[in-house]
Amino acid sequence: MKAALLIESMTGHTWNAGERIANDLTQEGWEIVGYDSLRRPDHGAIQSADIVIIGTWVDGLFLVGQKPFGAAAIGKLPAMAGKQAAVFCTFAVNPRKTLDKMTGIVSALGADVIGGLALHRAKIDEHAETFATRLVGAVDLGAPAASTA
Ligand SMILES: Cc1cc2nc3c(=O)[nH]c(=O)nc-3n(C[C@H](O)[C@H](O)[C@H](O)COP(=O)(O)O)c2cc1C
Protein backbone atom coordinates (compact mmCIF):
# COMPACT_ATOMS: atom_id res chain seq x y z
CA MET A 1 0.00 0.00 0.00
CA LYS A 2 1.17 3.48 -0.82
CA ALA A 3 0.28 5.99 1.91
CA ALA A 4 0.54 9.78 2.01
CA LEU A 5 0.33 11.48 5.41
CA LEU A 6 -0.86 15.03 5.94
CA ILE A 7 -0.36 16.45 9.41
CA GLU A 8 -1.35 19.58 11.34
CA SER A 9 0.57 20.09 14.57
CA MET A 10 1.29 23.02 16.86
CA THR A 11 3.35 21.58 19.70
CA GLY A 12 4.55 18.37 18.05
CA HIS A 13 2.36 15.58 19.44
CA THR A 14 0.47 15.03 16.20
CA TRP A 15 3.63 15.26 14.10
CA ASN A 16 5.31 12.66 16.34
CA ALA A 17 2.24 10.43 16.14
CA GLY A 18 2.27 10.63 12.36
CA GLU A 19 5.96 9.71 12.25
CA ARG A 20 5.33 6.73 14.51
CA ILE A 21 2.40 5.63 12.35
CA ALA A 22 4.47 6.01 9.18
CA ASN A 23 7.27 3.99 10.75
CA ASP A 24 4.92 1.20 11.84
CA LEU A 25 3.30 1.06 8.40
CA THR A 26 6.72 0.89 6.75
CA GLN A 27 7.55 -2.11 8.92
CA GLU A 28 4.35 -3.72 7.62
CA GLY A 29 5.64 -3.30 4.08
CA TRP A 30 3.77 -0.13 3.18
CA GLU A 31 5.43 2.62 1.18
CA ILE A 32 5.20 6.17 2.53
CA VAL A 33 5.00 8.35 -0.58
CA GLY A 34 4.51 11.64 1.26
CA TYR A 35 4.76 13.13 4.75
CA ASP A 36 3.72 16.75 4.70
CA SER A 37 2.09 19.55 6.57
CA LEU A 38 -1.64 19.76 5.95
CA ARG A 39 -1.10 23.36 4.87
CA ARG A 40 1.54 22.46 2.28
CA PRO A 41 0.14 19.27 0.76
CA ASP A 42 2.19 17.44 -1.83
CA HIS A 43 -0.37 16.98 -4.59
CA GLY A 44 1.81 14.44 -6.39
CA ALA A 45 2.05 12.29 -3.26
CA ILE A 46 -1.71 12.43 -2.75
CA GLN A 47 -2.20 11.50 -6.38
CA SER A 48 0.06 8.47 -6.18
CA ALA A 49 -1.21 7.24 -2.79
CA ASP A 50 -3.69 4.41 -2.34
CA ILE A 51 -4.59 5.81 1.07
CA VAL A 52 -4.30 9.30 2.54
CA ILE A 53 -3.87 9.58 6.30
CA ILE A 54 -4.85 12.90 7.84
CA GLY A 55 -3.94 13.88 11.38
CA THR A 56 -4.63 16.97 13.44
CA TRP A 57 -5.25 17.96 17.05
CA VAL A 58 -8.39 18.63 19.06
CA ASP A 59 -9.16 22.30 19.47
CA GLY A 60 -11.88 23.38 21.85
CA LEU A 61 -12.77 24.76 25.24
CA PHE A 62 -11.96 21.39 26.87
CA LEU A 63 -15.57 20.94 28.06
CA VAL A 64 -17.34 22.01 24.87
CA GLY A 65 -16.73 22.98 21.27
CA GLN A 66 -14.25 20.27 20.25
CA LYS A 67 -13.28 20.38 16.59
CA PRO A 68 -10.36 19.39 14.42
CA PHE A 69 -7.84 22.23 14.29
CA GLY A 70 -7.31 23.24 10.69
CA ALA A 71 -10.69 21.97 9.56
CA ALA A 72 -10.78 24.58 6.80
CA ALA A 73 -7.36 23.43 5.53
CA ILE A 74 -8.57 19.83 5.42
CA GLY A 75 -11.58 20.94 3.40
CA LYS A 76 -9.27 22.65 0.89
CA LEU A 77 -7.22 19.52 0.15
CA PRO A 78 -7.46 18.22 -3.42
CA ALA A 79 -10.30 15.93 -4.38
CA MET A 80 -9.69 12.31 -3.35
CA ALA A 81 -12.32 10.42 -5.28
CA GLY A 82 -11.47 6.75 -5.52
CA LYS A 83 -8.94 6.88 -2.70
CA GLN A 84 -9.11 5.42 0.75
CA ALA A 85 -8.47 7.67 3.73
CA ALA A 86 -8.02 7.39 7.47
CA VAL A 87 -8.10 10.11 10.08
CA PHE A 88 -6.61 10.63 13.52
CA CYS A 89 -6.44 13.35 16.11
CA THR A 90 -4.42 13.88 19.27
CA PHE A 91 -6.06 15.27 22.38
CA ALA A 92 -5.46 16.03 26.06
CA VAL A 93 -8.81 15.42 27.75
CA ASN A 94 -11.63 14.36 25.47
CA PRO A 95 -11.88 14.50 21.67
CA ARG A 96 -15.69 14.23 21.69
CA LYS A 97 -16.92 14.39 18.08
CA THR A 98 -13.66 15.53 16.47
CA LEU A 99 -13.16 12.29 14.53
CA ASP A 100 -16.72 12.38 13.19
CA LYS A 101 -16.12 15.94 12.00
CA MET A 102 -12.86 14.95 10.32
CA THR A 103 -14.56 11.99 8.68
CA GLY A 104 -17.29 14.26 7.33
CA ILE A 105 -14.82 16.75 5.86
CA VAL A 106 -12.61 14.09 4.26
CA SER A 107 -15.61 12.17 2.91
CA ALA A 108 -16.76 15.38 1.24
CA LEU A 109 -13.45 15.34 -0.70
CA GLY A 110 -14.61 12.07 -2.21
CA ALA A 111 -12.44 9.69 -0.19
CA ASP A 112 -13.68 6.48 1.39
CA VAL A 113 -12.78 6.97 5.05
CA ILE A 114 -12.08 3.49 6.36
CA GLY A 115 -11.26 4.38 9.94
CA GLY A 116 -10.08 6.81 12.55
CA LEU A 117 -8.66 6.98 16.04
CA ALA A 118 -8.23 9.61 18.73
CA LEU A 119 -4.77 9.37 20.30
CA HIS A 120 -4.18 10.63 23.85
CA ARG A 121 -1.15 12.92 23.80
CA ALA A 122 0.30 11.14 26.85
CA LYS A 123 0.13 7.76 25.08
CA ILE A 124 1.24 8.66 21.58
CA ASP A 125 3.45 5.64 20.98
CA GLU A 126 0.90 3.11 22.22
CA HIS A 127 -2.06 4.68 20.45
CA ALA A 128 -0.15 5.29 17.21
CA GLU A 129 0.76 1.61 17.12
CA THR A 130 -2.89 0.69 17.66
CA PHE A 131 -3.93 2.97 14.82
CA ALA A 132 -1.36 1.50 12.42
CA THR A 133 -2.27 -2.08 13.36
CA ARG A 134 -5.99 -1.44 12.86
CA LEU A 135 -5.34 0.31 9.57
CA VAL A 136 -3.35 -2.60 8.19
CA GLY A 137 -6.09 -4.97 9.35
CA ALA A 138 -8.85 -2.87 7.78
CA VAL A 139 -7.05 -2.70 4.45
CA ASP A 140 -6.35 -6.44 4.50
CA LEU A 141 -10.01 -7.16 5.20
CA GLY A 142 -11.08 -4.94 2.33
CA ALA A 143 -8.62 -6.40 -0.15
CA PRO A 144 -9.92 -8.75 -2.81
CA ALA A 145 -9.49 -12.40 -1.89
CA ALA A 146 -6.29 -13.90 -3.25
CA SER A 147 -6.65 -16.17 -6.25
CA THR A 148 -6.21 -19.85 -5.42
CA ALA A 149 -6.08 -21.01 -9.01
C1 LIG B 1 -6.07 26.23 22.10
C2 LIG B 1 -6.12 24.76 22.47
C3 LIG B 1 -7.34 24.16 22.70
C4 LIG B 1 -7.40 22.80 23.05
N1 LIG B 1 -8.62 22.24 23.29
C5 LIG B 1 -8.70 20.93 23.65
C6 LIG B 1 -9.96 20.34 23.95
O1 LIG B 1 -11.02 20.97 23.89
N2 LIG B 1 -9.99 19.04 24.31
C7 LIG B 1 -8.84 18.29 24.41
O2 LIG B 1 -8.94 17.11 24.74
N3 LIG B 1 -7.62 18.83 24.12
C8 LIG B 1 -7.53 20.12 23.76
N4 LIG B 1 -6.31 20.69 23.50
C9 LIG B 1 -5.09 19.86 23.61
C10 LIG B 1 -4.52 19.44 22.26
O3 LIG B 1 -5.51 18.86 21.43
C11 LIG B 1 -3.39 18.43 22.48
O4 LIG B 1 -2.42 18.98 23.31
C12 LIG B 1 -2.78 17.99 21.16
O5 LIG B 1 -2.04 16.81 21.36
C13 LIG B 1 -1.88 19.06 20.56
O6 LIG B 1 -1.33 18.55 19.37
P1 LIG B 1 0.03 19.14 18.77
O7 LIG B 1 1.12 18.91 19.81
O8 LIG B 1 0.28 18.33 17.55
O9 LIG B 1 -0.17 20.59 18.49
C14 LIG B 1 -6.22 22.03 23.17
C15 LIG B 1 -4.98 22.65 22.93
C16 LIG B 1 -4.94 24.00 22.59
C17 LIG B 1 -3.60 24.65 22.36
The ligand as an SDF file (V2000), in Angstrom:
LIG
                    3D

 31 33  0  0  0  0  0  0  0  0999 V2000
   -6.0710   26.2270   22.1000 C   0  0  0  0  0  0  0  0  0  0  0  0
   -6.1180   24.7630   22.4700 C   0  0  0  0  0  0  0  0  0  0  0  0
   -7.3380   24.1620   22.7050 C   0  0  0  0  0  0  0  0  0  0  0  0
   -7.4040   22.8010   23.0450 C   0  0  0  0  0  0  0  0  0  0  0  0
   -8.6250   22.2410   23.2890 N   0  0  0  0  0  0  0  0  0  0  0  0
   -8.7000   20.9320   23.6490 C   0  0  0  0  0  0  0  0  0  0  0  0
   -9.9630   20.3450   23.9490 C   0  0  0  0  0  0  0  0  0  0  0  0
  -11.0200   20.9710   23.8880 O   0  0  0  0  0  0  0  0  0  0  0  0
   -9.9910   19.0390   24.3070 N   0  0  0  0  0  0  0  0  0  0  0  0
   -8.8360   18.2860   24.4110 C   0  0  0  0  0  0  0  0  0  0  0  0
   -8.9360   17.1110   24.7430 O   0  0  0  0  0  0  0  0  0  0  0  0
   -7.6160   18.8320   24.1210 N   0  0  0  0  0  0  0  0  0  0  0  0
   -7.5270   20.1210   23.7620 C   0  0  0  0  0  0  0  0  0  0  0  0
   -6.3070   20.6940   23.4990 N   0  0  0  0  0  0  0  0  0  0  0  0
   -5.0920   19.8610   23.6140 C   0  0  0  0  0  0  0  0  0  0  0  0
   -4.5220   19.4450   22.2610 C   0  0  0  0  0  0  0  0  0  0  0  0
   -5.5090   18.8640   21.4250 O   0  0  0  0  0  0  0  0  0  0  0  0
   -3.3940   18.4320   22.4750 C   0  0  0  0  0  0  0  0  0  0  0  0
   -2.4200   18.9750   23.3090 O   0  0  0  0  0  0  0  0  0  0  0  0
   -2.7850   17.9870   21.1610 C   0  0  0  0  0  0  0  0  0  0  0  0
   -2.0430   16.8070   21.3650 O   0  0  0  0  0  0  0  0  0  0  0  0
   -1.8810   19.0600   20.5600 C   0  0  0  0  0  0  0  0  0  0  0  0
   -1.3300   18.5520   19.3680 O   0  0  0  0  0  0  0  0  0  0  0  0
    0.0340   19.1360   18.7710 P   0  0  0  0  0  0  0  0  0  0  0  0
    1.1160   18.9150   19.8140 O   0  0  0  0  0  0  0  0  0  0  0  0
    0.2810   18.3310   17.5490 O   0  0  0  0  0  0  0  0  0  0  0  0
   -0.1690   20.5880   18.4890 O   0  0  0  0  0  0  0  0  0  0  0  0
   -6.2180   22.0310   23.1710 C   0  0  0  0  0  0  0  0  0  0  0  0
   -4.9780   22.6520   22.9320 C   0  0  0  0  0  0  0  0  0  0  0  0
   -4.9370   24.0040   22.5920 C   0  0  0  0  0  0  0  0  0  0  0  0
   -3.5970   24.6490   22.3580 C   0  0  0  0  0  0  0  0  0  0  0  0
  1  2  1  0
  2  3  1  0
  2 30  2  0
  3  4  2  0
  4  5  1  0
  4 28  1  0
  5  6  2  0
  6  7  1  0
  6 13  1  0
  7  8  2  0
  7  9  1  0
  9 10  1  0
 10 11  2  0
 10 12  1  0
 12 13  2  0
 13 14  1  0
 14 15  1  0
 14 28  1  0
 15 16  1  0
 16 17  1  0
 16 18  1  0
 18 19  1  0
 18 20  1  0
 20 21  1  0
 20 22  1  0
 22 23  1  0
 23 24  1  0
 24 25  2  0
 24 26  1  0
 24 27  1  0
 28 29  2  0
 29 30  1  0
 30 31  1  0
M  END
$$$$
